[in-house]
């Protein structure tokens, strides 16, 4: 499962929910007619009757949720879709989840740590690299020289002292 958002709460009085998305494009979730919601350490399949972008979030009418009280119940649940349903990446594009855990080395071969997470900033995405200390490395060219998801590594043009 690929987590693509989190239910922020009820939206309106007719059983709609508001979802904070974690995707680059706010409307990415609206292309799926079924979502999976986190529940008790597992996933519960949930049919989407209707969804649309509302500002910087997505609002959706989920099957079986008919009023505001019921729409408040999944608040905090993660929203996911199976990896197999996601479109293939174009050359040079990556799903952020695929970068988590990659070993990061600089051009001199010095290990800097592993990607712990990616942060979205106003300027560009940033890798949080966890090693002997945390480093924030911009995920942009020319800083990121190569990414080998299959090989589990990422090479950056970054001084070990930064």
N, C-alpha and C positions, 0 to 999 in steps of 0.2 A: 504494500500500500504506500502511496505517495501522499503525504499530508500537504494539502493545498490551502488550508484555511482553518478558521476556528469560529464556531457559532458564538456571536457576541451577545445575542439575546433575541427577544421578540421584536417584531416590527409590525406595528399596527395592531388591530384587534381581530383580524380574520385568519390568524394562524400562520402568518409569515414569520420567517426568521431572518436576522441580519447576520451576514458572515464577513468576518475580516479575512481577506485573502492574503496569502503569502506568495502569490505568483507575480511574475513581472508584469503581466497584463491583467488588469482587474477582471476582465471578462472571461478569463480562462475557465473558470468553473461553470459558466453558463452553457458551455458546449456539451455537458454531460447530463443524461437523463436519469442517472442513478449516482448517488453519493454513498459513501460509507462513513458512518459516524462512530467515533471511539466510544466504547461502552464497556465498563467492567474489565478492562485489560484486553478487549477484543474489538471486533468491528461489527456493526449492524448495518445491513443494507437498507437504504432509504430512497424511495422513488421521488424524483423531483417533478412536480406537476408544472411548475413555471418558475423562471428565475430571470433576473435582470440586474444590470449595474445600477447602483444608487449611490452617486457620489464616488467615494473611494472604497466602497464595499459592494457586496452582492446581497440582494434580498431574494428570498425564495419561498415558495409555497411547497411544503413537503407533504406527501401523501399521509393521511391519517392524523394530521395536525390541523385542527379546525378552529381553535380559538387562542387568544393571547396566553392563557394559563398553560395550555399544552405547548405553545411555542417557546415558553420560558424554560421548559424542562431540559432541552438539550444544550442550554447555555454552558459554554466552556468546552463542549465536545469538539474534538478535531474533526475536520472534514477531509476525506481522502478519496482517491480513486486508485484502482489497480495500475501498476506500472505498465502492463501490457496495453492499456487503453490510451496511453500518452503518445503523441506523435513522435516520430523519429527526429533526432537533432540534425540540424544542418551542420556542415563542416565548420569547425571552430566554435560551435555552441555546445553548452553543457547544462544538464540539470544540476542545480546547486547541490542536491542531495548526493550526486555522484562524486562531488569534490570532497565531501566530508570524509576525513580519515586518510586522505592521500598524504604520502610522505613528501615534505617540501625540502628541496635542496637548492642552494644557489649555484651560480655558474662555476664556482670553484669546487663544487662537490661537497660543501659543508652542509650537514644536515641541520635544518632550522626547526624541525618539529613536524607535527601533523596538522592538517586543516581541522579545526574544531568546529567552526561555523563560518558562515558568510554574513556580512552586515551590509545592509543597503544604506548608503549615505547619499546626501544630496549630490555629491560630485561623481561617485562611482562605487561599485561594490568593493568591499574590502574583505580579504581573508583574515580570519583570526587564527594565527598559527600558534599552536601550543607545543612548547618544547621545554628547554631548561628555563625559558621565560616566554611570556606571551609577546607576539609580534603582530602588528597590524600592517598588512601588505596589500596595496591596491591591486585589484584583480583587473588589470588593464594591460594592453600592449603599450610599451615594450617591456614592462616589468615582468609579466608572465611570459616566459620564453616558450615553454612547452607543457602540455598536459597529456599524460598517459593514464587514462582512467583504468584501462585493462591491466596495466603494469603497476598501478597504485602509486604513481609519482607525479610530481609537479616541479618544474624547474623555474626559478625566478632570478632575475637580475637584481639582486638585493644583497647588500653588504651584511655580513654576519654580525657586525657591531651596531647595526641600526635597531 
